Protein backbone atom coordinates (compact mmCIF):
# COMPACT_ATOMS: atom_id res chain seq x y z
CA UNK A 1 0.00 0.00 0.00
CA UNK A 2 2.81 2.39 0.88
CA UNK A 3 4.61 1.48 -2.32
CA UNK A 4 1.47 2.25 -4.30
CA UNK A 5 1.19 5.58 -2.51
CA UNK A 6 4.76 6.68 -3.33
CA UNK A 7 4.33 5.44 -6.91
CA UNK A 8 1.21 7.58 -7.23
CA UNK A 9 3.03 10.63 -5.87
CA UNK A 10 5.95 10.11 -8.26
CA UNK A 11 3.66 9.73 -11.25
CA UNK A 12 1.67 12.77 -10.19
CA UNK A 13 4.83 14.84 -10.22
CA UNK A 14 5.42 13.72 -13.80
CA UNK A 15 2.07 15.45 -14.56
CA UNK A 16 0.99 12.63 -16.80
CA UNK A 17 -2.63 11.63 -17.14
CA UNK A 18 -2.00 8.20 -15.63
CA UNK A 19 -0.14 9.78 -12.77
CA UNK A 20 -3.02 12.09 -11.95
CA UNK A 21 -5.55 9.23 -12.13
CA UNK A 22 -3.48 6.93 -9.94
CA UNK A 23 -2.80 9.69 -7.44
CA UNK A 24 -6.54 10.40 -7.17
CA UNK A 25 -7.30 6.68 -6.75
CA UNK A 26 -4.73 6.33 -3.97
CA UNK A 27 -6.05 9.42 -2.19
CA UNK A 28 -9.60 8.07 -2.36
CA UNK A 29 -8.55 4.62 -1.12
CA UNK A 30 -6.63 5.97 1.85
CA UNK A 31 -9.50 8.26 2.79
CA UNK A 32 -12.00 5.41 2.43
CA UNK A 33 -10.19 2.14 3.18
CA UNK A 34 -11.66 -1.22 2.30
CA UNK A 35 -12.67 -3.61 5.10
CA UNK A 36 -9.51 -5.72 4.73
CA UNK A 37 -7.37 -2.61 5.29
CA UNK A 38 -9.44 -1.63 8.33
CA UNK A 39 -9.01 -5.12 9.77
CA UNK A 40 -5.28 -4.96 9.09
CA UNK A 41 -4.90 -1.81 11.20
CA UNK A 42 -6.83 -3.31 14.10
CA UNK A 43 -10.37 -2.11 13.35
CA UNK A 44 -11.77 -5.54 12.54
CA UNK A 45 -14.62 -7.29 14.27
CA UNK A 46 -12.81 -10.20 16.01
CA UNK A 47 -12.04 -9.51 19.65
CA UNK A 48 -9.48 -10.99 22.03
CA UNK A 49 -12.18 -13.31 23.40
CA UNK A 50 -12.56 -14.89 19.97
CA UNK A 51 -16.06 -13.44 19.52
CA UNK A 52 -16.85 -11.52 16.34
CA UNK A 53 -18.33 -8.14 17.23
CA UNK A 54 -20.15 -6.01 14.68
CA UNK A 55 -23.34 -3.95 14.45
CA UNK A 56 -25.48 -7.09 14.20
CA UNK A 57 -23.84 -9.41 16.73
CA UNK A 58 -23.48 -6.62 19.31
CA UNK A 59 -27.27 -6.39 19.55
CA UNK A 60 -27.30 -9.93 20.95
CA UNK A 61 -25.76 -8.40 24.09
CA UNK A 62 -28.80 -7.25 26.07
CA UNK A 63 -27.00 -4.19 27.45
CA UNK A 64 -26.10 -2.88 24.00
CA UNK A 65 -29.60 -3.58 22.70
CA UNK A 66 -31.15 -1.73 25.66
CA UNK A 67 -28.82 1.25 25.26
CA UNK A 68 -29.44 1.59 21.52
CA UNK A 69 -33.18 1.26 22.07
CA UNK A 70 -33.17 3.96 24.77
CA UNK A 71 -31.41 6.49 22.52
CA UNK A 72 -33.41 5.57 19.41
CA UNK A 73 -36.78 5.78 21.15
CA UNK A 74 -35.86 9.01 22.95
CA UNK A 75 -34.92 10.81 19.74
CA UNK A 76 -37.72 9.20 17.73
CA UNK A 77 -40.35 10.39 20.22
CA UNK A 78 -39.28 14.04 19.89
CA UNK A 79 -41.36 15.95 17.31
CA UNK A 80 -39.27 17.70 14.66
CA UNK A 81 -40.79 20.82 13.14
CA UNK A 82 -39.90 23.36 10.46
CA UNK A 83 -39.65 26.95 11.68
CA UNK A 84 -39.36 30.29 9.95
CA UNK A 85 -37.32 33.19 11.29
CA UNK A 86 -39.50 36.31 11.23
CA UNK A 87 -37.64 39.42 12.38
CA UNK A 88 -36.82 38.76 16.04
CA UNK A 89 -39.09 35.76 16.49
CA UNK A 90 -39.83 32.41 14.90
CA UNK A 91 -43.02 30.65 13.93
CA UNK A 92 -44.06 27.22 12.73
CA UNK A 93 -43.85 27.10 8.95
CA UNK A 94 -46.71 24.63 8.52
CA UNK A 95 -47.13 25.61 4.87
CA UNK A 96 -43.54 24.68 3.98
CA UNK A 97 -43.13 21.37 2.11
CA UNK A 98 -40.59 20.12 4.68
CA UNK A 99 -42.99 20.45 7.60
CA UNK A 100 -45.09 17.39 6.80
CA UNK A 101 -42.04 15.59 5.41
CA UNK A 102 -40.26 15.70 8.78
CA UNK A 103 -43.16 15.99 11.21
CA UNK A 104 -45.47 13.31 9.77
CA UNK A 105 -43.94 10.93 7.22
CA UNK A 106 -40.50 11.18 5.55
CA UNK A 107 -41.63 8.57 3.00
CA UNK A 108 -44.82 6.62 2.23
CA UNK A 109 -43.62 3.59 4.25
CA UNK A 110 -42.46 5.17 7.51
CA UNK A 111 -43.72 7.53 10.17
CA UNK A 112 -41.46 10.21 11.54
CA UNK A 113 -40.76 8.23 14.71
CA UNK A 114 -39.92 5.06 12.78
CA UNK A 115 -37.57 7.05 10.54
CA UNK A 116 -35.71 8.78 13.37
CA UNK A 117 -35.44 5.52 15.32
CA UNK A 118 -33.73 4.06 12.24
CA UNK A 119 -31.46 7.09 12.00
CA UNK A 120 -30.39 6.83 15.64
CA UNK A 121 -29.91 3.07 15.43
CA UNK A 122 -27.45 3.54 12.57
CA UNK A 123 -25.68 6.40 14.35
CA UNK A 124 -25.29 4.71 17.72
CA UNK A 125 -24.11 1.41 16.27
CA UNK A 126 -22.06 2.44 13.25
CA UNK A 127 -21.43 6.16 13.69
CA UNK A 128 -23.02 7.05 10.33
CA UNK A 129 -26.47 7.30 8.79
CA UNK A 130 -27.27 7.73 5.11
CA UNK A 131 -30.61 8.62 3.54
CA UNK A 132 -31.24 9.17 -0.14
CA UNK A 133 -33.15 12.41 -0.80
CA UNK A 134 -35.81 11.94 -3.47
CA UNK A 135 -36.45 15.25 -5.25
CA UNK A 136 -39.07 16.49 -7.69
CA UNK A 137 -38.41 18.16 -11.02
CA UNK A 138 -37.66 21.46 -9.28
CA UNK A 139 -35.11 19.94 -6.93
CA UNK A 140 -37.38 20.10 -3.88
CA UNK A 141 -37.27 17.18 -1.38
CA UNK A 142 -40.16 14.72 -1.74
CA UNK A 143 -39.05 11.79 0.45
CA UNK A 144 -36.19 10.49 2.59
CA UNK A 145 -35.23 6.83 2.08
CA UNK A 146 -32.86 5.29 4.67
CA UNK A 147 -29.89 3.38 3.25
CA UNK A 148 -28.16 0.43 4.87
CA UNK A 149 -24.79 1.79 6.13
CA UNK A 150 -22.90 -1.44 5.43
CA UNK A 151 -23.83 -1.18 1.74
CA UNK A 152 -22.18 2.23 1.43
CA UNK A 153 -18.97 0.83 -0.01
CA UNK A 154 -16.93 4.01 -0.34
CA UNK A 155 -16.98 7.79 -0.44
CA UNK A 156 -14.79 9.38 -3.08
CA UNK A 157 -13.77 12.99 -3.60
CA UNK A 158 -13.40 13.69 -7.33
CA UNK A 159 -12.69 17.35 -6.66
CA UNK A 160 -12.26 19.73 -3.76
CA UNK A 161 -15.52 20.42 -1.99
CA UNK A 162 -17.44 17.57 -3.60
CA UNK A 163 -18.16 13.97 -2.56
CA UNK A 164 -19.61 10.97 -4.37
CA UNK A 165 -21.30 8.21 -2.35
CA UNK A 166 -21.09 4.70 -3.84
CA UNK A 167 -23.97 2.48 -2.73
CA UNK A 168 -24.51 -1.21 -3.47
CA UNK A 169 -28.22 -2.09 -3.63
CA UNK A 170 -29.45 -5.64 -3.06
CA UNK A 171 -29.47 -6.23 -6.81
CA UNK A 172 -27.44 -4.61 -9.53
CA UNK A 173 -24.13 -2.77 -9.62
CA UNK A 174 -22.92 0.07 -7.44
CA UNK A 175 -24.82 3.34 -7.76
CA UNK A 176 -23.05 6.73 -7.47
CA UNK A 177 -25.04 9.25 -5.43
CA UNK A 178 -24.09 12.94 -5.47
CA UNK A 179 -23.58 14.54 -2.08
CA UNK A 180 -26.57 16.88 -2.44
CA UNK A 181 -28.88 13.83 -2.66
CA UNK A 182 -27.47 12.06 0.41
CA UNK A 183 -28.45 13.04 3.94
CA UNK A 184 -25.28 11.93 5.71
CA UNK A 185 -25.39 12.31 9.49
CA UNK A 186 -22.09 11.35 11.07
CA UNK A 187 -20.98 10.92 14.65
CA UNK A 188 -17.63 11.78 16.19
CA UNK A 189 -15.12 11.83 13.34
CA UNK A 190 -11.43 12.44 12.75
CA UNK A 191 -11.80 13.78 9.21
CA UNK A 192 -15.31 15.27 9.22
CA UNK A 193 -16.40 12.91 6.43
CA UNK A 194 -16.95 9.50 8.05
CA UNK A 195 -17.80 8.96 11.71
CA UNK A 196 -16.08 6.45 13.94
CA UNK A 197 -17.77 3.06 14.20
CA UNK A 198 -18.91 2.91 17.83
CA UNK A 199 -19.15 -0.87 17.99
CA UNK A 200 -15.72 -1.34 16.42
CA UNK A 201 -14.11 1.10 18.87
CA UNK A 202 -15.71 -0.60 21.89
CA UNK A 203 -15.58 -4.19 20.65
CA UNK A 204 -13.40 -5.49 23.51
CA UNK A 205 -15.75 -4.11 26.18
CA UNK A 206 -18.76 -5.56 24.39
CA UNK A 207 -17.01 -8.89 23.83
CA UNK A 208 -16.07 -9.17 27.52
CA UNK A 209 -19.69 -8.60 28.52
CA UNK A 210 -20.93 -11.15 25.99
CA UNK A 211 -18.31 -13.67 27.11
CA UNK A 212 -19.42 -13.33 30.75
CA UNK A 213 -23.03 -13.72 29.65
CA UNK A 214 -22.27 -16.83 27.62
CA UNK A 215 -20.29 -18.28 30.52
CA UNK A 216 -23.26 -17.81 32.84
CA UNK A 217 -25.64 -19.35 30.30
CA UNK A 218 -23.43 -22.37 29.75
CA UNK A 219 -22.88 -22.79 33.47
CA UNK A 220 -26.59 -22.97 34.24
CA UNK A 221 -27.54 -24.94 31.14
CA UNK A 222 -24.74 -27.47 31.62
CA UNK A 223 -24.31 -29.11 35.03
CA UNK A 224 -25.12 -26.13 37.30
CA UNK A 225 -21.83 -26.83 39.08
CA UNK A 226 -18.18 -26.00 38.48
CA UNK A 227 -16.40 -28.36 36.10
CA UNK A 228 -15.81 -31.71 37.78
CA UNK A 229 -13.52 -34.67 37.17
CA UNK A 230 -13.82 -38.29 38.30
CA UNK A 231 -10.57 -39.89 39.42
CA UNK A 232 -10.28 -43.67 39.12
CA UNK A 233 -7.74 -45.76 41.10
CA UNK A 234 -6.51 -47.52 37.99
CA UNK A 235 -6.47 -47.33 34.24
CA UNK A 236 -9.86 -46.73 32.61
CA UNK A 237 -10.63 -47.94 29.11
CA UNK A 238 -11.99 -45.62 26.45
CA UNK A 239 -15.37 -47.37 26.47
CA UNK A 240 -15.67 -47.04 30.27
CA UNK A 241 -14.63 -43.38 30.09
CA UNK A 242 -17.34 -42.55 27.54
CA UNK A 243 -19.92 -44.51 29.52
CA UNK A 244 -19.13 -42.70 32.79
CA UNK A 245 -19.13 -39.27 31.13
CA UNK A 246 -22.44 -39.91 29.42
CA UNK A 247 -24.06 -41.28 32.56
CA UNK A 248 -22.87 -38.32 34.65
CA UNK A 249 -24.26 -35.73 32.22
CA UNK A 250 -27.52 -37.62 31.83
CA UNK A 251 -28.15 -38.09 35.55
CA UNK A 252 -26.71 -34.93 37.11
CA UNK A 253 -26.57 -32.38 34.25
CA UNK A 254 -29.15 -29.69 33.46
CA UNK A 255 -31.33 -27.41 35.55
CA UNK A 256 -33.85 -30.14 36.44
CA UNK A 257 -31.21 -32.12 38.35
CA UNK A 258 -29.90 -29.30 40.53
CA UNK A 259 -29.41 -30.52 44.10
CA UNK A 260 -29.46 -34.25 43.33
CA UNK A 261 -27.11 -36.44 45.33
CA UNK A 262 -24.32 -37.97 43.27
CA UNK A 263 -23.69 -41.69 43.88
CA UNK A 264 -20.34 -42.75 42.49
CA UNK A 265 -19.22 -46.28 41.65
CA UNK A 266 -16.69 -47.82 44.02
CA UNK A 267 -13.19 -46.39 43.62
CA UNK A 268 -14.16 -43.14 41.85
CA UNK A 269 -13.29 -39.87 43.53
CA UNK A 270 -14.68 -36.47 42.35
CA UNK A 271 -12.69 -33.24 42.41
CA UNK A 272 -13.13 -29.76 40.96
CA UNK A 273 -10.93 -28.64 38.08
CA UNK A 274 -12.66 -25.35 37.20
CA UNK A 275 -13.15 -21.98 38.87
CA UNK A 276 -16.58 -21.36 40.30
CA UNK A 277 -18.45 -18.16 39.35
CA UNK A 278 -17.96 -16.59 42.78
CA UNK A 279 -14.18 -16.95 42.52
CA UNK A 280 -14.27 -15.65 38.96
CA UNK A 281 -16.37 -12.65 40.13
CA UNK A 282 -18.83 -13.30 37.31
CA UNK A 283 -21.61 -11.15 38.76
CA UNK A 284 -19.26 -8.24 39.44
CA UNK A 285 -17.82 -8.52 35.95
CA UNK A 286 -21.25 -8.51 34.33
CA UNK A 287 -22.36 -5.48 36.36
CA UNK A 288 -19.15 -3.62 35.53
CA UNK A 289 -19.67 -4.26 31.81
CA UNK A 290 -23.14 -2.73 32.02
CA UNK A 291 -21.55 0.42 33.44
CA UNK A 292 -18.89 0.26 30.73
CA UNK A 293 -21.52 0.21 27.98
CA UNK A 294 -23.25 3.14 29.70
CA UNK A 295 -19.99 5.07 29.39
CA UNK A 296 -19.59 4.13 25.73
CA UNK A 297 -23.16 5.14 24.82
CA UNK A 298 -23.21 8.09 27.25
CA UNK A 299 -26.35 6.90 29.06
CA UNK A 300 -27.06 7.43 32.79
CA UNK A 301 -26.67 4.09 34.62
CA UNK A 302 -30.12 4.28 36.23
CA UNK A 303 -31.69 4.08 32.76
CA UNK A 304 -29.99 0.69 32.37
CA UNK A 305 -31.16 -0.60 35.75
CA UNK A 306 -28.09 0.36 37.83
CA UNK A 307 -29.75 1.99 40.84
CA UNK A 308 -26.75 2.35 43.16
CA UNK A 309 -26.84 5.64 45.11
CA UNK A 310 -29.91 6.69 43.13
CA UNK A 311 -32.61 8.91 44.59
CA UNK A 312 -35.55 10.86 43.21
CA UNK A 313 -33.57 14.10 43.19
CA UNK A 314 -30.50 12.54 41.58
CA UNK A 315 -32.57 10.78 38.91
CA UNK A 316 -34.25 14.08 38.05
CA UNK A 317 -30.84 15.68 37.57
CA UNK A 318 -29.65 12.69 35.57
CA UNK A 319 -32.61 13.14 33.21
CA UNK A 320 -31.57 16.74 32.57
CA UNK A 321 -27.98 15.60 31.96
CA UNK A 322 -29.27 12.91 29.61
CA UNK A 323 -31.11 15.54 27.56
CA UNK A 324 -28.22 18.00 27.60
CA UNK A 325 -25.18 15.79 27.16
CA UNK A 326 -26.51 12.56 25.61
CA UNK A 327 -29.33 13.63 23.30
CA UNK A 328 -28.49 17.22 22.40
CA UNK A 329 -25.26 16.49 20.44
CA UNK A 330 -27.15 13.94 18.31
CA UNK A 331 -30.06 16.33 17.81
CA UNK A 332 -27.73 19.12 16.69
CA UNK A 333 -26.02 16.81 14.19
CA UNK A 334 -29.38 15.76 12.72
CA UNK A 335 -30.75 19.30 12.57
CA UNK A 336 -27.66 20.84 10.97
CA UNK A 337 -27.46 18.18 8.25
CA UNK A 338 -31.17 18.59 7.47
CA UNK A 339 -30.81 22.37 7.32
CA UNK A 340 -27.93 21.97 4.89
CA UNK A 341 -29.45 19.38 2.55
CA UNK A 342 -33.23 19.95 2.69
CA UNK A 343 -33.35 23.72 2.12
CA UNK A 344 -32.21 25.66 -0.93
CA UNK A 345 -29.44 28.26 -0.51
CA UNK A 346 -32.03 31.05 -0.62
CA UNK A 347 -34.06 29.38 2.18
CA UNK A 348 -31.19 28.70 4.56
CA UNK A 349 -31.15 31.06 7.49
CA UNK A 350 -34.84 31.80 7.06
CA UNK A 351 -36.19 28.25 7.41
CA UNK A 352 -34.73 25.63 9.74
CA UNK A 353 -35.74 22.48 11.62
CA UNK A 354 -35.75 21.90 15.35
CA UNK A 355 -36.64 19.09 17.76
CA UNK A 356 -39.15 19.87 20.49
CA UNK A 357 -37.13 18.77 23.49
CA UNK A 358 -39.87 20.07 25.82
CA UNK A 359 -41.78 16.89 25.00
CA UNK A 360 -39.32 15.00 27.24
CA UNK A 361 -40.74 16.84 30.27
CA UNK A 362 -44.40 16.12 29.57
CA UNK A 363 -44.44 13.25 32.03
CA UNK A 364 -43.80 15.63 34.94
CA UNK A 365 -46.89 17.84 35.20
CA UNK A 366 -45.48 19.80 38.14
CA UNK A 367 -42.34 20.75 36.21
CA UNK A 368 -44.42 21.77 33.20
CA UNK A 369 -46.75 24.01 35.17
CA UNK A 370 -43.86 25.65 37.04
CA UNK A 371 -42.19 26.37 33.70
CA UNK A 372 -45.41 27.86 32.31
CA UNK A 373 -45.79 30.05 35.38
CA UNK A 374 -42.26 31.42 35.07
CA UNK A 375 -42.67 31.96 31.31
CA UNK A 376 -45.95 33.84 31.74
CA UNK A 377 -44.69 35.96 34.61
CA UNK A 378 -41.56 37.04 32.70
CA UNK A 379 -43.41 37.83 29.46
CA UNK A 380 -41.99 34.91 27.46
CA UNK A 381 -45.36 33.22 26.96
CA UNK A 382 -49.00 34.22 27.14
CA UNK A 383 -51.58 32.20 29.12
CA UNK A 384 -53.20 31.13 25.85
CA UNK A 385 -49.87 29.85 24.51
CA UNK A 386 -49.43 27.75 27.65
CA UNK A 387 -52.97 26.40 27.21
CA UNK A 388 -52.21 25.45 23.59
CA UNK A 389 -49.20 23.41 24.70
CA UNK A 390 -51.47 21.45 27.03
CA UNK A 391 -54.13 21.03 24.30
CA UNK A 392 -56.57 23.12 26.34
CA UNK A 393 -59.04 25.69 24.96
CA UNK A 394 -57.86 29.28 24.79
CA UNK A 395 -59.75 32.24 26.25
CA UNK A 396 -58.67 35.11 24.02
CA UNK A 397 -58.73 38.71 25.15
CA UNK A 398 -56.20 39.49 27.86
CA UNK A 399 -55.24 35.81 28.05
CA UNK A 400 -53.75 36.09 24.56
CA UNK A 401 -51.47 38.94 25.63
CA UNK A 402 -48.05 38.70 27.18
CA UNK A 403 -47.63 40.22 30.61
CA UNK A 404 -44.74 41.93 32.31
CA UNK A 405 -43.90 42.11 36.02
CA UNK A 406 -44.08 45.90 36.28
CA UNK A 407 -47.53 46.54 37.73
CA UNK A 408 -48.43 43.15 36.14
CA UNK A 409 -49.98 44.74 33.07
CA UNK A 410 -50.20 43.41 29.50
CA UNK A 411 -46.78 43.74 27.87
CA UNK A 412 -48.23 45.13 24.62
CA UNK A 413 -50.52 47.67 26.30
CA UNK A 414 -49.08 51.04 27.43
CA UNK A 415 -49.60 51.77 31.10
CA UNK A 416 -52.63 53.85 31.84
CA UNK A 417 -52.05 57.48 32.72
CA UNK A 418 -52.46 58.18 36.40
CA UNK A 419 -55.72 59.82 37.35
CA UNK A 420 -55.43 63.54 38.24
CA UNK A 421 -55.79 64.32 41.90
CA UNK A 422 -59.25 65.54 42.93
CA UNK A 423 -59.82 69.31 43.09
CA UNK A 424 -60.54 70.37 46.64
CA UNK A 425 -62.94 73.23 47.13
CA UNK A 426 -62.09 75.79 49.83
CA UNK A 427 -63.95 75.39 53.04
CA UNK A 428 -66.56 78.05 53.81
CA UNK A 429 -67.39 79.10 57.33
CA UNK A 430 -70.99 78.98 58.35
CA UNK A 431 -72.82 82.23 58.14
CA UNK A 432 -70.33 83.79 55.74
Phi, psi and omega in degrees: 000316178294322177297320177296323179297310181294327176296318179296319179296318181296317179292326179295323179294333177287350178059027174274161182296321179291326177295317180293320180294315181292322178297319177296319180296319180294318180298320180292322182292318180291328178285333182227075186292150174289169184296324181295326179287323176297316178299323183297323181271014173094012180259016183286182186266347183275129183262177180292337178283351184092353178277141176270120184247121172215188185297334181273309183292331181296332180290345175288344174275116188304325181294317178295316180300317180295318180295316178297318180296320179299311181293318182294316181289326180295313180289320181296331181279350180276122176297142176242126186235158176261129182242157176237132177278118180239106183051245183260014181223177178225153181221161177288124179268070184294339180276349180286145184298331182283346183296305179291329180300319184261334183272328186249297187210110178293337176205167185296348185256351188224144168278171180297319180294316179299322180293313183288331172298319177296317179302311183291325176300316177296319184291315183292322182278310187250353178081359181213144171228139178234133172228135175277131180267114176274126184242156176274188182297336179267007179082010181272141181296134177247327183200157175240122183245112179298141177250150179283119186302324183293342179270356174277096191288321181198162175234118182252159179235089183293335178207167182295132177082013181217139180235150173237128179261127181255116185242137179255105177290175181297327177230144177095175182282177177298148181241124175279131179242124177293153187298329181289346179255012179236119173274099184253107177257122185242149175273205180303130188222155176264339181239000179076002182250312181235132180280155176295142176282112185299315182294320179295321182290331183249024187296325182291320178295318179294317181297321179296317178296319179292323179295318177296323179293317179293323177299316179296319180295317180291327179297313183281333179273349181270263182244004178059017179219160173302159181301132185242157174228149177250122183258124180259149182291336181228194180286137182245132180289164180298319180295317179294321179299313180294324180293315179296318180296316179295319180294319180298313181294324182288322185274319189247355180275161176089163183291329184290345183253015180297132177091354178294152179272127180276128176248114185262146173300159183298132177098343180274141182229122180275149171205154185273135179240359180246177178259129181286161184300327180295317179292327179280357181054048184297315182295319179295321179296316181295319179293321178297323181291330174297315177296324179296318178293325175300320178293319181296315183271356179060054181239135177301137184302327183295336179285348177251013176091005177270102188255020179295132177056029180264140176221172181300316181294317181292323179294323177297318177292324178295326177297318178295321177293324178298317179293317188282317189255337180264311185275319189302316178302320178293319181297320179295318178300315181295314183296316182293322178292321177294319178299326182284320189261337187259355178238143178289162179304325180287339181270337183295138184094329176266316178250144178201164180251157182203140174276142177271089182290339179302336180297338178292338183263005184293338181288338182256096184294325178297316179296322179296312184292325175295321178293319177298317181300313179296320181292322179289318184293328181266005176082012179281327186220148175269160177303323179294323178294322176294321179296322179297321180294334178264008181058039178253156179293147178267158184258334184074186180065226181295335180292341178272355181265154173271146184243154179237155185296328184296113182059005178050057179247161176303136186290335181264004182248126180295146180298143180291144179293140180296144179291140179293148179297149180293145178277121181268126177279146179293144179288139177248133178285148180293136178087001180266000000 
